[in-house]
Amino acid sequence: MTADSRQQTADSRQQTADSRPVLWLVIPCYNEQEVLPITAPKFLRKLNELITSQKIHDKSRILFVNDGSKDDTWQIITGLSHQDHHYSGISLSRNRGHQNALLAGLMEAKDHCGITISLDCDGQDDINAVDAMLAEYSSGSEIVYGVRSSRESDTWFKRTTAQAFYRLLASMGVEVIYNHADYRLISSRVLKHFAGFREVNIYLRGMIPLAGFKSSCVMYERAERAAGESHYPVTKMLAFAFDGITSLSVRPITVIACMGTAASLLGFIGILWAVIAFITGHNVTGWASTMCRSASGEAFNY
């Protein structure tokens, strides 16, 4: 082999290596000191496996987003970053909620990588589904949704309410992926477009489809939580559902407007009835003025 041919081969290999996408795993964390030491090594093993098989670049990272944790979560993240350069982390000044923490991580990652994959810290999302997501990305998808193949691991209450919530969103015209949470691949191209959104009540499951890029789905089995307890009680789930409904659909406003119009119409009819009754003399003294003031919403003075 000549020097020129060796150089061409080296250049070709360098070009091939550079063409591999840089992947950042974005993982929000809130009081995860029990589960993080268990799941972090699993994330790193998968990342190294993908790097070794040359599916992603060695510059790929695992980004933990500390959402104002009150335990030792941030200390653990700091320790992990000292152990291996593939670990990194950012810490929010206070607890801002899962969706805001996830969005902060995605916005941090968008200028440093070609693709991101967001997943939960608790180990319930099957990390091996990343391979299928990368395959879909290679086939041209800019967004790949991780969709649960079943909800058998959920309690009856959670399974029933979740399915009812998805149907409610669909009936209100919100574009959502059924049985999809926040396990998804998003290219940096989509994230840079998404950075222009100025929503306050964040509901990423309904906002990401609005970007309009080519998307696909990957099915996976959701496991039990690796350790610790869920940080999403019923109150938080209800608040999350309320944000999803009110921030992505105009139908609640339409319903309220219709109810207000109907109430105003009934009040107007009541005033006409009271005036006609007064003119024709078919009323008790003082009844007409009382009805008119009541129908117009005026407060009584005693």
C-alpha positions in Angstrom: 0.0 0.0 0.0 1.4 3.4 -1.0 1.6 6.4 1.3 -1.1 8.1 -0.8 -3.4 5.1 -0.5 -2.8 4.9 3.2 -3.6 8.6 3.6 -6.8 8.2 1.6 -7.8 5.2 3.7 -7.1 7.2 6.9 -9.1 10.2 5.5 -12.0 7.9 4.6 -12.0 6.4 8.1 -11.9 9.8 9.7 -14.8 10.9 7.5 -16.8 7.8 8.5 -16.1 8.4 12.1 -17.1 12.1 11.9 -20.3 11.1 10.2 -21.5 9.2 13.2 -24.0 11.3 15.2 -23.2 12.7 18.6 -25.9 11.5 21.0 -26.8 13.1 24.3 -29.0 11.2 26.7 -31.0 13.8 28.6 -32.3 12.5 32.0 -34.2 14.7 34.5 -33.6 13.8 38.2 -35.5 14.8 41.3 -34.5 13.2 44.6 -33.1 10.1 42.9 -30.3 9.3 45.3 -31.6 5.7 45.6 -32.0 4.8 42.0 -29.3 6.9 40.3 -26.4 4.6 41.4 -28.3 1.7 39.9 -29.4 3.1 36.6 -26.4 5.4 35.8 -24.0 2.5 35.1 -26.7 0.9 32.8 -26.9 4.1 30.8 -23.1 4.3 30.5 -22.9 0.6 29.4 -25.4 1.3 26.6 -23.6 4.4 25.5 -20.2 2.6 25.4 -21.8 -0.3 23.5 -23.1 2.1 20.9 -19.8 3.9 20.6 -17.9 0.6 20.3 -20.3 -0.6 17.5 -19.7 2.8 15.8 -23.3 3.8 15.8 -22.6 7.0 17.6 -19.5 9.3 18.2 -17.3 9.1 21.2 -18.3 12.7 22.0 -21.7 11.4 23.0 -22.7 12.2 26.6 -25.2 11.4 29.4 -26.7 14.7 30.7 -28.3 14.5 34.1 -30.6 17.5 35.0 -30.9 18.0 38.7 -34.4 19.5 39.2 -33.7 21.2 42.6 -33.3 17.9 44.5 -33.3 18.0 48.3 -31.2 14.8 48.8 -27.8 13.8 47.5 -28.7 13.6 43.8 -26.5 16.4 42.7 -23.5 15.1 44.7 -23.9 11.7 43.0 -24.1 13.4 39.6 -20.9 15.4 40.4 -19.2 12.2 41.5 -20.2 10.4 38.3 -18.8 13.2 36.1 -15.5 12.8 37.9 -15.5 9.0 37.2 -16.1 9.1 33.5 -16.1 12.0 31.0 -19.2 10.7 29.3 -21.2 11.8 32.4 -22.2 15.4 32.7 -24.9 17.4 34.6 -26.6 20.7 35.1 -28.4 21.8 38.2 -31.5 24.1 38.3 -31.7 26.7 41.0 -34.9 25.2 42.4 -37.5 22.6 41.6 -39.2 23.6 38.4 -41.0 20.4 37.5 -40.2 17.5 35.3 -41.2 19.1 32.0 -39.2 22.3 32.6 -36.2 20.3 33.7 -36.4 18.1 30.6 -36.7 21.2 28.4 -33.7 22.8 30.1 -31.7 19.7 29.3 -32.7 19.6 25.7 -31.9 23.2 25.2 -28.5 22.7 26.8 -27.8 19.7 24.5 -29.0 21.1 21.2 -25.8 23.0 20.4 -23.5 20.2 21.3 -25.0 17.1 19.6 -26.8 15.8 16.5 -29.5 13.9 18.4 -30.9 13.7 21.9 -32.8 10.9 23.6 -34.8 11.8 26.7 -35.7 9.2 29.3 -36.5 8.9 33.0 -33.9 8.2 35.6 -35.8 5.4 37.3 -34.9 2.7 34.8 -38.5 2.0 33.6 -37.8 3.0 30.0 -36.0 0.1 28.2 -32.6 1.5 27.4 -32.2 -1.2 24.7 -34.9 0.6 22.6 -32.3 3.2 21.8 -30.9 0.9 19.1 -34.2 0.9 17.3 -34.5 4.6 17.7 -31.1 5.2 16.1 -32.1 2.9 13.2 -35.3 5.0 12.6 -33.2 8.1 12.8 -30.8 6.7 10.2 -33.9 6.0 8.0 -34.8 9.7 8.0 -36.9 10.3 11.1 -36.2 13.5 12.9 -38.4 12.5 15.9 -38.8 8.9 17.2 -41.4 8.3 19.9 -40.9 5.5 22.4 -44.4 3.9 22.7 -45.4 1.4 25.4 -46.5 -1.9 24.0 -48.7 -2.4 27.0 -49.6 -0.9 30.4 -49.6 -4.2 32.4 -47.0 -2.8 34.9 -49.4 0.0 35.9 -52.0 -0.3 38.6 -55.7 -0.5 37.4 -56.3 3.1 38.5 -53.3 4.5 36.7 -53.9 2.5 33.6 -57.6 3.4 33.4 -57.1 7.2 34.1 -54.2 7.4 31.6 -56.2 5.8 28.8 -59.1 8.1 29.6 -56.8 11.1 29.5 -55.4 10.3 26.1 -58.9 9.9 24.7 -59.9 13.2 26.3 -57.0 15.0 24.7 -57.8 13.4 21.3 -61.4 14.5 21.6 -60.2 18.1 22.2 -58.1 18.1 19.1 -54.7 17.8 20.8 -52.2 15.8 18.7 -50.7 13.2 21.0 -49.0 9.8 20.6 -51.1 7.2 22.4 -49.1 5.5 25.3 -46.1 7.7 24.8 -44.5 9.5 27.7 -41.2 11.4 27.4 -39.0 8.6 26.0 -38.1 10.0 22.6 -35.4 10.8 20.1 -35.2 14.4 18.8 -32.7 15.7 16.4 -30.9 19.0 17.0 -32.5 20.4 13.9 -35.9 19.9 15.5 -34.7 21.3 18.9 -33.4 24.5 17.2 -36.8 25.0 15.6 -38.5 24.1 18.9 -36.5 26.8 20.8 -38.7 29.4 19.2 -41.7 28.2 21.2 -42.7 30.5 24.0 -45.1 28.3 26.0 -45.3 28.8 29.8 -47.2 25.7 30.8 -45.0 23.0 29.3 -46.5 19.8 28.0 -43.9 18.3 25.7 -45.9 15.3 24.7 -48.3 17.5 22.9 -45.9 20.2 21.9 -43.3 18.1 20.1 -45.7 16.8 17.4 -46.5 20.5 16.6 -42.9 20.8 15.2 -44.1 18.9 12.1 -40.9 17.0 11.2 -40.9 13.4 10.0 -41.5 11.1 12.9 -41.9 7.4 13.7 -42.5 5.1 16.7 -40.6 2.4 18.5 -42.5 0.0 20.7 -41.0 -1.1 24.1 -41.9 -2.8 27.3 -41.9 -0.5 30.4 -40.4 -2.1 33.5 -40.9 -1.6 37.2 -39.0 1.2 38.9 -35.5 0.1 39.7 -35.5 1.6 43.2 -37.1 4.4 45.3 -40.6 5.7 45.0 -42.4 7.6 42.2 -42.4 11.4 42.6 -45.6 11.8 40.7 -48.5 11.6 43.1 -52.2 12.0 42.0 -52.1 15.7 42.6 -49.1 16.2 40.3 -50.7 14.0 37.7 -53.9 16.0 37.8 -52.0 19.3 37.5 -50.0 17.8 34.6 -53.2 16.7 32.8 -54.7 20.2 33.4 -51.7 21.8 31.7 -51.9 19.4 28.8 -55.6 20.3 28.2 -55.5 24.0 28.8 -52.2 24.8 26.9 -52.9 22.9 23.7 -56.6 23.1 23.1 -59.0 26.1 22.6 -62.0 23.9 23.3 -62.1 24.7 27.1 -62.2 28.4 26.3 -64.9 27.7 23.7 -67.0 25.8 26.3 -66.6 28.6 28.9 -67.6 31.2 26.3 -70.7 29.3 25.3 -71.7 28.9 28.9 -71.2 32.6 29.5 -73.3 33.4 26.4 -76.1 31.1 27.5 -76.1 32.6 31.0 -76.3 36.1 29.6 -79.1 35.1 27.2 -81.1 33.6 30.1 -80.6 36.7 32.2 -81.8 38.9 29.3 -84.9 36.7 28.9 -85.6 37.0 32.6 -85.4 40.8 32.4 -87.9 40.9 29.5 -90.2 38.6 31.4 -90.1 40.8 34.5 -90.7 44.0 32.6 -93.6 42.5 30.7 -95.1 41.2 33.9 -94.8 44.6 35.5 -96.4 46.4 32.6 -99.3 44.0 32.5 -99.8 44.1 36.2 -99.3 40.4 36.8 -96.6 40.7 39.5 -96.2 41.4 43.2 -94.9 44.9 44.1 -91.1 45.0 44.0 -90.8 41.6 42.2 -89.9 43.1 38.9 -87.0 45.3 40.2 -85.7 42.3 42.2 -85.7 40.0 39.2 -84.0 42.6 37.0 -81.3 43.3 39.4 -80.7 39.5 40.0 -80.7 38.8 36.3 -78.2 41.5 35.6 -75.9 40.2 38.3 -76.1 43.3 40.5 -75.5 42.7 44.2 -78.3 43.2 46.6 -78.0 46.0 49.2 -79.5 45.4 52.6 
